[in-house]
Amino acid sequence: MTDPASVLIADRFQRGLRLAAFGVLATVLFGWHLPVLVASVQVYRPLSVELSSFLIVAAVVVVMGVQVARARPWGRLRWPLFAVVSAASVAATVAVPRGELIGSVHWSWEIFGWFAVLLLLDLPVWALVLSLAANLAFTATAVAFVDGVQRRSLVGLAIGTLAIAGWQVAASAAAGALRRTATATAQIAAEEEQLRTAELVAEQLHRDRQVRYAAIAATTGPLLTGLSTGELDPADRDVRRACMIEAARMRRLFAESDDHADPLEHEVLACVEIAERRGVAIHIDVRGVLPALPIPVRRALTEPAIRALAEASSSARVTIAGDDDRVVLSVVAAGVGDAAGAAGAAGTAGAEPAESPTPGSVRVTWMAQGSVAWMEATWTRAGTCGP
């Protein structure tokens, strides 16, 4: 399993099984075979080999216990530990005397399978079956070589192997079933997460559409209604200017949903395009690194720019400048029929500069002279004093 969720779920499922397998291993080795070894020290030849083999597997049990207690995977330790246990089992078998290879004295033959179960628990069950088969083949060969081919010995070996290996293979099969269950559980969880994500995205898109619709319904809707019913004359200059303003607003609205490095500049360019289509020569200058501004602030900055560009008939200059604490968007529109009237319609009158506050910490200044109208929208971060 390569999916992280599957690995996590499988690890949680198998932790209890690993603890149980380790408990069985430690109990059988120290609670059953250690007393038998101590009681049979006079039987083994040589005794030093048998004792050394037991001490080696006891040390392996301690190492495995640390890994199990910390809930860590075997990693690179798996095969070295398996090799050490296999070698100790072979050495212990060599020291078992004639006639005792299928008895309780031959402790390494019985305990090897539980080491294999614990070390191979996260592998397919065939890995355990192969290791048990190899151990059985070696033990059967030793019995045949030392005791001779005796039917009674081989039958006893087969019965003992089936009795012990049945539990061990069952534990490995249970681990495999848990892995498959974990994979299925992770897949179901992933599908449910994708479904929830799709629902959240759909809800967010619906809310965004409603917000966009509300943003233009109050102004675009009545304009379109008036044009369709004939109440508004497309030849009227004010109507055409209103249409240009609404078209720029819609383009700005579409630009707001784009993924762009500089949203404000991107939205200003969308507004400028409407004026360029009317043949107005536009020059744009961007200075400084603009901060990330929320949509309401960007709208408050671009709204007066849209009105200024709608008045231009020959040329216009758009400048965007700012830093982390202040952003200035200015438009100089040339070829305005009544520049003073345009400025007055925006909230000022005459050639004297005037200021009007707008939402989002943005202040707008208009000034008109002759056929030129100048607009400046300034955003200042809260708590920062302007120039």
Beta strands, then each sheet from edge to edge (+ up, - down):
strand 1: 281-287
strand 2: 315-322
strand 3: 326-334
strand 4: 354-358
strand 5: 362-369
strand 6: 372-380
sheet 1: 1+ 2+ 3- 6+ 5- 4+
end
